[in-house]
Amino acid sequence: MKPILQLYRGYANEQELIVMGHVLKREHNYDFEKKKLKNATSILKLFRIKTIKNFDVYLHYNNEVIHTKTLDDGYFNFCIPLEKETHFGWMSYEVSLKYKNETIRCEGSFIRPHKGKLGIISDIDDTFLVSHTNNIFKKIYILLFKNVNDRKVFNDVVSHYQALSSAGRNNTEEVNAFFYISSSEWNLYRFIAKFTRINKLPKAVFLLKDIKRGITDFFMSGRGNHDHKFEKIKHVVEFYPTLKYVLMGDDSQHDPILYERICKIFPVTVIAVYIRQTGKSQKKEVKKILQNLESLNVSVCYFKESSEAIAHSKSIEIIK
């Protein structure tokens, strides 16, 4: 059966380009717009993905062809030096693989942010996508039986994110670097990417958790250890060291703890932390962490409604 290329959005700075993807054994016809059982079938198929390890893949960029092989879980990651000055903004790249006598090509995109001052790193579940992470049974039910058009964003979150994306930019084509870093697995990439497009959230780089390859893994989706999020956030901040960062999360899992660790390591880099309140009342341990961040000169906002977060962003002059 012909292998399938799944590419993800990449990113670049002045010295390096990073693009990534998976090689899969077969392609399913995912349909995230059908009702109930058909949507559930599409979601469950995402966790029955079969990957191919040690498979040859080729990156085509700047008139060069760079060869690598997939890792044990079918994942590949090209980290290559940039020897030529590249443009800014979103640009395309191409990856190919060979199967029998056929060359299979797939085009992806990567961002090299325009020179600026701001980078935004956001969680996904219960930060902008209503997911009910605190209630595992409700979370699973909604994921299975609510299609991509029925899933909800929080009120005003889109306008807040769009304002952050364009903050400090005079040119409408220029955008700030935006990253969605989550404990959701790569299995859900197509679903989440489609959701962000439908709801007109800023185009962003996704950095998700390692792919799962079994139905039983579905029931643990988004749970377990969250250290990978810390490592990915740390990597992004190190990759773009001259940016000032805004971190967006919620209080349903470990975002406040992870963000506190990041702020301690990068004491002049993170300028604001936003934590969405997911329960009926604010959590004492979260308030304590945010008070500690304020002592590090990080501006914090623990909010229930995104309108509060927007007002805060305006008060500290991140957005107008």
C-alpha positions in Angstrom: 0.0 0.0 0.0 1.3 3.4 -1.0 2.8 5.4 2.0 1.4 8.8 2.9 3.2 12.0 3.7 1.8 14.1 6.6 3.6 17.5 6.8 3.4 20.1 9.6 4.1 23.8 9.6 7.8 24.6 10.2 9.7 27.6 11.4 13.0 29.3 10.7 15.3 32.0 12.2 18.3 33.6 10.7 20.5 30.5 10.9 18.2 27.4 10.8 15.1 25.9 9.2 13.1 23.2 11.0 10.3 21.3 9.2 8.7 18.0 10.3 6.1 15.4 9.5 5.2 11.7 9.6 5.2 8.9 7.0 2.0 6.8 7.4 1.2 3.4 5.9 -2.2 4.4 4.6 -4.6 7.3 4.4 -8.0 7.4 5.9 -10.8 9.5 4.5 -11.3 11.7 7.6 -14.6 13.6 7.6 -14.8 15.9 10.6 -18.0 17.6 9.4 -20.4 14.6 9.6 -22.7 14.0 12.5 -22.3 11.8 15.6 -21.1 8.3 14.6 -19.4 9.3 11.4 -17.5 11.9 13.3 -16.6 9.4 16.0 -15.4 7.0 13.4 -13.1 9.7 11.9 -11.7 10.6 15.3 -11.0 6.9 16.2 -9.3 6.3 12.9 -6.8 9.0 13.8 -5.6 6.7 16.7 -5.3 3.6 14.4 -2.6 5.3 12.4 0.2 3.0 11.3 3.6 4.7 10.7 6.7 3.6 8.9 10.1 3.7 10.5 13.5 4.3 8.9 11.8 5.4 5.6 13.7 7.7 3.2 12.4 11.2 3.0 13.8 14.2 1.0 13.5 17.9 1.7 13.6 20.1 -1.4 14.6 23.7 -0.5 16.8 26.4 -2.1 17.7 24.2 -5.1 19.0 21.5 -2.7 17.8 18.0 -1.9 18.4 16.9 1.7 18.0 13.2 2.6 17.0 11.8 6.0 15.0 8.8 7.4 12.1 8.6 9.7 12.4 7.7 13.4 10.8 4.6 15.0 7.4 6.3 15.2 7.5 7.4 11.6 8.3 11.0 12.5 11.0 13.0 10.6 12.5 16.3 11.5 14.8 18.3 9.2 17.0 20.8 11.0 19.1 22.4 8.4 21.4 25.5 8.4 20.3 28.4 6.3 23.2 29.6 4.3 21.2 32.1 2.2 19.2 35.1 3.3 15.6 34.1 3.1 12.4 36.2 3.0 10.2 36.9 5.9 6.6 35.6 6.6 5.1 32.3 5.6 6.9 30.4 2.8 6.6 27.0 1.2 8.8 23.9 1.3 8.5 20.5 -0.3 9.2 17.0 0.9 9.1 13.9 -1.2 9.5 10.1 -0.8 9.9 7.3 -3.3 7.7 4.2 -3.5 8.5 1.7 -6.2 8.8 3.7 -9.4 6.7 6.7 -8.1 7.8 9.9 -6.4 5.3 11.2 -3.9 5.5 15.0 -3.2 3.9 17.1 -0.6 4.1 20.9 0.0 4.1 22.4 3.4 4.7 25.9 4.8 7.1 27.4 7.4 7.3 30.9 9.0 10.3 33.1 9.3 8.9 35.9 11.4 9.3 39.5 10.3 11.6 41.3 12.6 9.6 42.4 15.6 9.3 42.2 19.4 6.5 39.7 20.2 6.0 35.9 20.2 2.9 34.2 21.4 2.7 30.7 22.7 -0.7 29.2 23.4 -2.1 26.0 24.8 -5.1 24.6 22.9 -7.6 22.6 25.1 -9.6 24.9 27.3 -7.4 27.9 26.4 -9.2 28.7 23.1 -10.9 25.4 22.3 -13.7 24.5 24.7 -12.7 20.9 25.7 -13.9 20.2 29.3 -10.5 18.7 30.3 -11.5 18.6 33.9 -14.3 16.1 33.1 -12.6 13.2 31.1 -16.0 11.6 30.2 -17.4 14.8 28.8 -14.2 15.6 27.0 -14.2 12.2 25.3 -17.9 12.5 24.4 -17.5 15.9 22.8 -14.4 14.9 20.9 -16.2 11.9 19.5 -19.7 13.2 18.8 -19.3 16.9 18.2 -18.0 17.6 14.7 -15.5 20.4 13.9 -18.2 22.9 13.1 -20.0 22.2 16.4 -16.9 22.7 18.6 -16.7 26.0 20.3 -14.2 28.7 21.0 -14.5 30.9 24.0 -16.2 34.2 23.5 -13.8 37.0 22.3 -10.8 34.7 22.2 -10.4 35.0 18.4 -10.4 38.8 18.5 -7.8 38.7 21.3 -5.5 36.3 19.4 -5.9 38.3 16.2 -4.9 41.5 18.0 -1.9 39.7 19.5 -0.9 38.4 16.0 -0.9 41.9 14.5 0.4 43.8 17.6 3.1 46.3 16.7 2.7 45.7 13.0 1.9 48.4 10.5 1.8 46.1 7.5 -1.3 43.8 7.5 0.8 41.1 5.8 3.3 40.9 8.7 2.4 38.8 11.7 4.0 37.9 15.0 5.3 34.4 15.6 2.4 32.3 16.9 2.8 28.8 18.4 0.2 26.3 19.5 1.9 23.9 22.0 -0.3 21.3 23.5 -0.5 17.9 25.1 -2.8 16.8 22.3 -1.1 14.3 20.1 -0.1 14.6 16.4 -3.0 12.3 15.7 -5.3 15.3 16.2 -3.3 17.7 14.0 -5.7 17.7 11.0 -8.8 18.2 13.3 -7.2 21.1 15.3 -5.7 22.7 12.1 -9.2 22.7 10.5 -10.8 24.0 13.7 -8.4 27.0 13.8 -9.0 27.8 10.1 -12.8 27.7 10.5 -12.7 30.0 13.5 -10.1 32.4 11.9 -7.6 32.0 14.6 -4.0 33.1 13.7 -2.0 30.8 11.5 0.5 29.2 13.8 3.1 26.5 14.1 1.8 23.4 16.0 4.0 21.5 18.4 2.1 18.5 19.7 2.8 15.3 21.6 4.2 12.2 20.1 1.9 10.3 17.8 -0.2 7.4 19.3 -0.9 4.2 17.4 -3.7 2.4 19.2 -7.4 2.8 20.2 -6.6 2.4 23.9 -4.3 5.5 23.6 -7.3 7.5 22.5 -8.8 7.4 26.1 -5.5 8.9 27.5 -5.3 11.6 24.8 -4.0 14.9 26.2 -3.2 13.3 29.6 -0.1 12.0 31.3 3.2 13.7 31.6 3.4 17.3 30.4 7.1 17.8 30.4 7.2 17.7 26.6 5.3 21.0 26.6 7.9 22.6 28.8 10.7 21.3 26.5 9.0 22.6 23.4 8.3 26.0 24.9 11.9 26.3 26.1 13.1 25.3 22.6 10.9 28.0 20.9 12.1 30.7 23.4 15.7 29.7 22.8 15.2 29.5 19.0 13.9 33.2 18.9 15.9 34.7 21.8 15.3 38.3 20.9 11.5 38.1 21.1 9.4 39.0 24.1 6.8 36.3 24.9 3.2 36.1 25.9 2.1 32.7 27.3 -1.5 31.7 27.1 -2.9 28.8 29.1 -5.6 27.6 31.5 -5.8 26.2 35.0 -7.3 22.8 34.1 -3.9 21.0 34.0 -0.2 22.1 34.4 0.1 25.3 32.4 0.7 27.6 35.4 3.5 25.4 36.8 5.1 25.0 33.4 4.9 28.7 32.7 6.4 29.5 36.1 9.4 27.3 35.2 9.8 29.1 31.9 9.7 32.5 33.5 12.3 31.6 36.0 14.7 30.4 33.3 14.0 33.4 31.0 13.6 36.2 33.5 13.6 39.1 31.0 12.0 37.2 28.1 8.4 36.5 29.2 6.4 39.7 29.6 2.9 38.4 30.2 1.1 35.2 31.3 -2.6 34.6 30.7 -4.4 31.8 32.5 -8.0 31.0 31.8 -10.2 30.0 34.8 -12.0 26.8 33.8 -13.9 26.1 37.0 -16.5 28.1 39.1 -13.8 29.7 41.2 -10.1 30.6 41.0 -7.6 28.1 42.3 -5.5 29.1 45.3 -2.4 27.3 44.0 -2.7 29.1 40.6 -3.1 32.5 42.3 0.0 31.8 44.4 2.0 31.0 41.3 0.9 34.1 39.5 1.7 36.3 42.5 5.2 34.8 42.3 5.4 35.6 38.6 4.5 39.2 39.4 7.4 39.4 41.7 9.6 38.5 38.7 8.1 41.5 36.8 5.8 39.3 34.7 2.4 40.8 34.0 -0.3 38.2 34.8 -4.0 37.9 34.1 -6.2 35.1 35.7 -9.5 35.5 33.8 -12.8 33.9 33.2 -13.8 35.8 30.1 -11.5 36.8 27.2 -12.9 40.3 27.4 -10.9 40.6 30.7 -7.7 39.4 29.0 -8.2 41.9 26.1 -8.6 44.7 28.6 -5.5 43.6 30.4 -3.5 43.4 27.1 -4.6 47.0 26.4 -3.7 48.2 29.9 -0.1 47.0 29.5 0.0 48.3 25.9 0.6 44.9 24.2 -2.3 45.6 21.9 -4.2 48.8 21.1 
